[in-house]
Amino acid sequence: MIRFPLVAHGIGGRLDLPVPLTFFAAGAIAVLIITFLALATLWPNPRLQEGPKQQSPGRTFGLGALNILGVLGLLMVVVAGIGTLARGGDELGARNVGPILFWVYFWLVVPFLGAFLGDLYTGINPWRTLSRWLGIGETERGGLKAGLWPATLLLLAVAWFELVYPDSGDPASIAIAAVLFTAFLLIMVGLYGRETALTSFDPFSAYNRLISAISPFGRDAERRLVRRGWLRALIVLPEWPGLAAFAIVMIGTVSFDGLGATPWWEAAMGSFGASTLGRTLLLIAMCLVVGGTYYLACALAVRLGGGARRPAQVAVRFAHTLVPIAFAYAFAHYFTLIIFEGQSIISAASDPFGLGWDLFGTRAYKIDFFLGALPIWYIQVGAIVAGHVAGVVLAHDRALVDFKGAGAVRSQYAMLLLMVLLTSLGLFILAG
């Protein structure tokens, strides 16, 4: 977990809950079952498979300001880290602008805003802008069939850096990682072309593309803002190789972070769970457990629903249904970190490089814990339930296409069980 000193990801222990956890779990599961029954009765034909329904386009938005903002942010992260390294350390710790910009705003705020406002990352992506400024990757060379598999492994590497590496909040470590990743990605852009490389080798591009597909807003080919409807862009996501694995890693890494903060997990894992090797193996194991459960649900869906599709094909076809769940997990888990620790940018902006400056008179700003445990809990639970309800709706609509007749509903028994398990896990993590 990122070493921010003041704010934990969750809301505290079970004593903070307004009623026993079993009440919330029962209510959430009841919502999923009622949604499933309502869909089986009232939703007999697919309604979402045609994808976005674009209404009249609005004004055209340029990306120039976002381009500059992204490159400037990357530059500040690198400079802040190098300055820390040159001084032999930084007593400001997480108050250095580097960790705040990277772990809070780049890693969390940008994709979370994208889920509501549409894709922001394409404009902010500093590596896309740098490659364009440098004239690298203008020609797509083709030949890369890896899909999202490289991005999946790199997403797992980012999660390892965040959750396992002991110095993940160290500005110098972040700066070194940023420089190495920049060099790597620009080389890939040069080898394969900009769009191909950013799709396959930039985990942040893939992550933001999936999350922003939830949004009711998007842009057409002329960059005009259009309203396309909630979730509809998820339906038409390309079925890249590795798409299901990427979504699974999204869920598995957040689940590992949440479980790792619970007292029972720490007691059960002991020194093994506190070691770098142990946490690395447990992180991988969590992703494998989530993936194995999902693939088992897909195999059961094939058996119950019939049809000629293989479980591996169903896993790819239904991978988009995991995206709202992954977003819900991340939003619920990191919500408090954003609204509280995100305020640190106010003080860090006055002294971004730890040189004792007070440019805006805000260096002494203290975090305002303006939201109590009870409303936070309801927001987190609401996000978890909403994400799984969205998953149930998407899965039902896709099943009506991939499984015929009564088999469509039968195939979703397995998916409903998967959603129930994931909902229970999410609530247990929040309450732990």
C-alpha positions in Angstrom: 0.0 0.0 0.0 1.2 3.5 -0.7 2.8 5.1 2.3 0.6 8.1 2.8 0.9 8.9 6.5 -2.6 10.3 7.3 -5.3 8.5 5.5 -6.0 4.8 5.1 -7.9 3.5 2.1 -10.9 2.2 4.0 -13.1 3.7 6.7 -11.8 1.8 9.7 -12.9 -1.2 11.6 -16.3 -2.8 12.0 -17.2 -0.5 14.9 -17.7 2.2 12.3 -20.5 0.3 10.6 -24.0 1.8 11.3 -25.5 -1.8 11.3 -23.9 -5.2 11.3 -22.1 -6.1 8.1 -24.4 -9.1 7.5 -27.3 -6.6 7.0 -25.5 -4.7 4.3 -24.3 -8.0 2.6 -27.8 -9.4 2.7 -29.3 -6.2 1.3 -26.7 -6.0 -1.5 -27.2 -9.7 -2.5 -30.9 -9.1 -2.5 -30.5 -6.2 -4.9 -28.5 -8.4 -7.2 -31.0 -11.2 -7.1 -34.0 -8.9 -7.7 -32.1 -7.3 -10.6 -31.4 -10.7 -12.1 -35.1 -11.7 -11.8 -36.3 -8.5 -13.2 -34.0 -8.8 -16.2 -35.0 -12.4 -16.8 -38.7 -11.3 -16.8 -38.6 -7.8 -18.3 -35.6 -7.8 -20.6 -36.2 -10.6 -23.1 -34.2 -9.1 -26.0 -30.8 -7.5 -26.2 -30.9 -3.7 -25.9 -27.3 -2.6 -25.6 -25.4 -4.6 -28.2 -25.5 -1.9 -30.9 -23.2 0.2 -28.8 -23.3 3.9 -28.2 -26.3 5.9 -29.3 -24.7 9.2 -30.2 -27.0 12.2 -30.0 -26.3 15.6 -31.7 -22.6 16.4 -31.3 -21.6 19.3 -29.2 -18.6 21.6 -29.6 -15.1 20.4 -30.6 -12.6 20.3 -27.7 -8.9 20.6 -28.4 -6.5 18.6 -26.4 -3.6 21.1 -26.3 -4.1 22.1 -22.7 -4.3 18.5 -21.6 -1.2 17.7 -23.6 0.8 20.3 -21.8 -0.6 19.4 -18.4 0.4 15.8 -18.9 3.9 16.5 -19.9 4.3 19.1 -17.2 3.1 16.7 -14.6 5.6 14.0 -15.7 8.4 16.6 -15.7 7.5 17.7 -12.1 7.4 14.1 -10.9 10.9 13.5 -12.3 12.4 16.8 -11.2 10.9 16.4 -7.7 12.3 12.9 -7.4 15.8 13.8 -8.7 15.9 16.8 -6.3 15.1 14.4 -3.4 17.8 12.0 -4.6 20.3 14.8 -4.8 19.6 15.9 -1.2 20.0 12.3 0.0 16.4 12.0 1.1 13.3 14.1 1.8 11.9 14.7 5.2 8.6 15.8 3.6 7.9 12.2 2.6 4.5 12.0 0.9 4.1 15.8 1.0 6.5 15.9 -1.9 4.6 16.7 -5.1 5.8 13.6 -6.9 3.9 10.9 -5.0 0.8 13.1 -4.9 0.8 13.8 -8.6 1.5 10.2 -9.6 -0.4 8.0 -7.1 -3.4 10.3 -6.4 -4.0 12.4 -9.5 -2.5 10.3 -12.4 -3.3 6.9 -11.0 -6.7 7.6 -9.4 -8.3 11.0 -10.2 -7.8 10.9 -14.0 -9.4 7.5 -14.6 -12.2 8.1 -12.0 -13.2 11.4 -13.6 -13.1 9.5 -16.9 -15.8 7.2 -15.7 -18.2 10.1 -15.5 -16.8 12.7 -18.0 -15.4 10.5 -20.7 -11.8 9.8 -21.7 -9.4 12.4 -20.4 -6.3 10.3 -20.5 -5.8 10.4 -24.2 -5.2 14.1 -23.9 -3.2 13.9 -20.7 -1.0 10.9 -21.7 2.5 12.4 -21.6 4.0 9.6 -23.7 1.6 10.1 -26.5 2.4 13.8 -26.5 6.1 13.3 -26.3 6.1 10.8 -29.1 4.2 13.2 -31.3 6.5 16.1 -30.4 9.5 13.9 -31.2 8.0 12.6 -34.4 8.2 9.0 -33.2 5.7 6.3 -34.2 3.9 8.1 -37.0 3.7 4.9 -39.0 1.9 1.9 -37.6 4.2 -1.1 -38.5 1.8 -3.8 -37.5 2.8 -7.4 -36.7 2.1 -7.1 -33.0 -0.6 -9.6 -32.0 -0.1 -9.5 -28.3 -3.2 -7.4 -27.6 -3.4 -6.4 -23.9 -1.1 -9.1 -22.5 1.9 -6.9 -22.2 -0.2 -4.2 -20.7 -1.6 -6.7 -18.2 1.8 -7.7 -17.0 2.8 -4.1 -16.8 -0.4 -3.3 -14.8 0.6 -6.0 -12.4 4.1 -4.5 -12.2 2.6 -1.1 -11.4 0.4 -2.7 -8.7 3.5 -4.5 -7.3 5.3 -1.2 -7.2 2.4 0.4 -5.4 1.5 -2.4 -3.0 4.6 -4.4 -2.4 7.7 -2.3 -3.1 8.8 -0.8 0.3 9.6 2.6 -1.1 6.6 3.1 -3.4 6.0 6.5 -1.8 9.6 7.7 -2.2 9.8 10.6 -4.7 13.2 9.4 -6.0 11.9 5.8 -6.7 8.9 7.2 -8.5 11.1 9.5 -10.6 13.4 6.6 -11.6 10.5 4.4 -12.5 9.0 7.2 -14.6 12.2 7.8 -16.5 12.7 4.1 -17.2 9.0 3.6 -18.3 9.3 6.7 -20.5 12.4 5.3 -22.3 10.7 1.9 -22.6 7.5 3.2 -24.0 9.1 5.5 -26.5 11.2 2.6 -27.8 8.0 0.5 -28.2 6.3 3.4 -30.0 9.3 3.6 -32.4 9.2 -0.1 -33.1 5.5 -0.7 -33.5 3.9 2.7 -34.1 2.2 5.0 -31.7 -1.3 3.5 -31.5 -0.2 -0.1 -31.5 2.4 0.5 -28.8 0.1 2.6 -26.5 -2.6 -0.1 -26.8 -0.3 -3.0 -25.9 2.5 -1.6 -23.8 0.9 1.3 -21.9 -1.1 -0.1 -18.9 -2.4 3.4 -18.1 -3.9 3.7 -21.6 -5.7 0.4 -21.3 -6.9 1.1 -17.8 -8.3 4.5 -18.7 -9.8 3.3 -21.9 -11.8 0.6 -20.1 -12.9 2.8 -17.2 -13.9 5.7 -19.4 -16.1 3.4 -21.5 -18.5 3.4 -18.5 -19.1 7.1 -19.1 -22.2 8.4 -20.9 -19.9 10.9 -22.8 -17.4 10.4 -25.5 -15.9 12.0 -28.6 -16.5 11.3 -32.2 -13.9 11.2 -35.0 -13.9 15.0 -35.1 -13.3 15.2 -31.3 -16.8 16.6 -30.8 -18.4 15.8 -27.5 -21.2 13.4 -27.8 -23.6 11.7 -25.4 -23.6 8.0 -25.9 -25.3 6.6 -22.8 -24.0 4.8 -19.7 -22.1 1.6 -20.3 -22.7 1.5 -24.0 -19.1 2.0 -25.0 -18.2 -1.1 -23.0 -20.3 -3.2 -25.3 -18.2 -2.4 -28.4 -14.7 -2.7 -26.8 -12.4 -4.6 -29.1 -12.0 -8.2 -27.9 -8.2 -7.9 -27.6 -6.2 -10.9 -26.5 -5.7 -10.5 -22.8 -8.8 -8.3 -22.2 -10.2 -10.7 -19.6 -6.8 -11.0 -17.9 -6.5 -7.2 -17.7 -9.9 -6.8 -16.1 -9.1 -9.6 -13.7 -5.8 -8.0 -12.6 -7.8 -4.7 -12.1 -10.0 -6.5 -9.6 -7.4 -8.8 -8.1 -4.9 -6.1 -7.2 -7.4 -3.9 -5.4 -8.7 -6.9 -3.6 -5.2 -7.7 -2.4 -4.7 -4.2 -1.2 -7.9 -4.3 0.8 -7.4 -7.7 2.3 -3.8 -6.8 3.2 -5.1 -4.0 5.5 -7.5 -6.2 7.5 -6.3 -7.4 10.9 -7.2 -11.1 10.3 -5.1 -11.1 7.1 -2.1 -9.7 8.9 -2.6 -12.3 11.7 -3.0 -15.2 9.3 -0.1 -14.3 7.1 2.3 -13.2 9.8 5.9 -12.5 8.7 5.4 -14.1 5.3 2.6 -11.6 4.5 4.9 -8.7 5.6 7.9 -9.8 3.5 8.5 -8.5 -0.1 8.6 -12.1 -1.4 5.5 -13.1 0.5 3.5 -10.1 -0.6 4.6 -10.6 -4.2 3.4 -14.2 -4.2 0.2 -13.3 -2.4 -0.5 -10.5 -5.0 -0.1 -13.0 -7.8 -2.2 -15.6 -6.0 -5.0 -13.1 -5.5 -5.2 -12.3 -9.2 -5.1 -16.1 -10.0 -7.9 -16.7 -7.5 -10.1 -14.0 -9.1 -9.2 -15.2 -12.6 -9.9 -18.8 -11.7 -13.2 -18.0 -10.2 -14.2 -16.0 -13.3 -13.1 -18.7 -15.7 -15.0 -21.3 -13.6 -18.1 -19.1 -13.9 -17.6 -18.9 -17.7 -17.3 -22.7 -17.9 -20.5 -23.2 -15.9 -22.2 -20.6 -18.1 -21.3 -22.7 -21.1 -22.6 -25.9 -19.5 -25.8 -24.4 -18.3 -26.5 -22.2 -21.3 -25.5 -24.6 -24.1 -24.2 -23.4 -27.4 -21.0 -24.0 -29.2 -18.7 -21.4 -27.5 -15.8 -22.5 -25.4 -15.2 -21.2 -21.9 -12.2 -19.2 -23.1 -14.3 -17.5 -25.7 -17.0 -16.7 -23.2 -14.4 -15.2 -20.9 -13.4 -12.7 -23.6 -17.0 -12.0 -24.7 -18.0 -11.2 -21.1 -14.8 -9.5 -20.0 -16.4 -6.1 -20.3 -18.9 -7.0 -17.6 -16.0 -7.0 -15.1 -15.1 -3.4 -15.8 -17.8 -1.7 -13.7 -17.0 -4.1 -10.9 -13.3 -3.2 -11.1 -14.1 0.5 -11.1 -16.5 0.1 -8.1 -13.8 -1.8 -6.1 -11.2 0.9 -6.9 -13.6 3.8 -6.3 -14.8 2.4 -3.0 -11.3 1.5 -1.8 -9.5 4.7 -2.7 -12.3 7.2 -2.3 -11.1 8.5 1.1 -7.5 8.7 -0.2 -8.6 11.0 -3.0 -10.9 13.3 -1.0 -8.5 13.7 1.9 -4.9 13.0 0.7 -5.7 14.7 -2.5 -5.8 17.9 -0.6 -2.1 17.6 -0.1 -1.6 19.1 -3.5 -2.6 22.5 -2.0 0.4 22.5 0.3 2.7 20.8 -2.1 2.0 23.3 -4.8 3.6 26.0 -2.7 6.8 24.0 -2.3 6.7 21.3 -5.0 10.4 20.4 -4.8 10.9 20.5 -1.1 13.1 23.6 -1.1 11.3 25.5 1.6 9.3 27.7 -0.8 5.8 29.1 0.0 4.8 30.3 -3.5 1.1 30.5 -2.8 1.1 30.9 0.9 -0.4 27.4 1.3 2.6 25.4 2.5 1.1 25.0 6.0 -2.3 23.9 4.7 -3.7 21.0 6.8 -6.1 18.3 5.4 -9.7 19.0 6.1 -11.4 15.7 7.2 -14.8 17.1 6.2 -16.6 13.8 5.7 -17.4 11.4 8.5 -17.3 7.6 8.6 -21.1 7.1 8.1 -21.5 8.9 4.8 -18.3 7.5 3.5 -19.5 4.0 4.3 -22.8 4.6 2.4 -20.9 6.0 -0.6 -18.6 3.0 -0.7 -21.4 0.5 -0.4 -23.4 2.3 -3.0 -20.4 2.1 -5.4 -19.9 -1.6 -4.8 -23.6 -2.4 -5.3 -24.0 -0.2 -8.4 -20.9 -1.7 -10.0 -22.2 -5.2 -9.6 -25.7 -4.3 -10.8 -24.1 -2.9 -13.9 -22.2 -6.1 -14.3 -25.4 -8.2 -14.1 -27.1 -6.0 -16.7 -24.2 -6.2 -19.1 -23.9 -9.9 -18.6 -27.6 -10.5 -19.2 -27.7 -8.4 -22.4 -24.6 -10.2 -23.8 -26.1 -13.6 -22.8 -29.2 -12.9 -24.9 -26.9 -12.8 -27.9 -24.4 -15.6 -27.1 -26.9 -18.1 -25.6 -30.3 -18.7 -27.3 -33.7 -19.1 -25.7 -33.9 -20.2 -22.1 -30.2 -21.0 -22.1 -29.5 -17.3 -21.9 -31.0 -17.0 -18.5 -29.6 -20.3 -17.3 -26.1 -19.3 -18.3 -26.4 -16.3 -16.0 -26.9 -18.4 -12.9 -23.1 -18.8 -12.8 -22.5 -15.2 -13.4 -25.0 -14.2 -10.7 -23.1 -16.4 -8.2 -19.8 -14.7 -9.3 -21.4 -11.3 -8.7 -22.6 -12.4 -5.3 -19.2 -13.6 -4.3 -17.5 -10.5 -5.5 -20.0 -8.2 -3.8 -19.5 -10.1 -0.5 -15.8 -9.9 -0.9 -15.9 -6.1 -1.6 -18.1 -5.4 1.4 -16.0 -7.6 3.7 -12.9 -5.8 2.6 -14.4 -2.4 3.3 -15.6 -3.4 6.7 -12.4 -5.3 7.7 
